[in-house]
């Protein structure tokens, strides 16, 4: 079932190591290209999108 791969705001925030409020701000201002699914008032994040976001933010050097 595909819903097993959908995380709510709280679960996604914990997975990324940020607060729920941070995710809300990112979503509302579009600071990062982090896709989400919206059904009515519900916001869900695909686990694959969260992993892709983390991969895109991975750095190999500081300069």
N, C-alpha and C positions, 0 to 999 in steps of 0.2 A: 504494500500500500504506500502511495506516495506521501501521504500526510505524516508519516514517520520522519520524513526528512525536513519538515517544516518546524521551525522554532519560533516561539513567541518572543516578544521584546525582552523579557526577563532572561530567558534561556540564551538568546543570541548575545545579549550583553555579557552574561557570565562566560560564554564561550570565547568572546573576544577580549575579555578582561577589562571592560569599560562599564560605566554605569548605564542604567536605562535612560537617564536623562541625556547622556551623551549621544546615544543612538537616536533619540528623539530630535535633538538639535541637528545631527548629521542628516537626518531624513528631511527635516523641514527646510534647511538652508542649502541642501545639496552639496555639502562640503566634500564628500567622497562619493565616488560612484559605487554605491553599495545597494544593489537591487533589493527590493522587498515586494511582497505580495500583499495587496490590500483587498479585503472582502468586507464590504460595509465598514464598520469601525475597527475590525480586526486587522492587525499588522502581523505578518509572518515573514520569516527569513528562511530561504532554502539553505541547507547545510552546504551544498556545493557552491553557492554564491559567497558564503562566509569564507570558505576555504580559498576560493579564487581571490577574494579581497585580501586575505592574509598573504597569499602568494605574491600578489601585486605590490604589497608593501614591504616585502622582504628585501633587505639591503645586504650587500656583500662587503661594503666598505663605507667608511664614514665621510670621506671627502668626495 
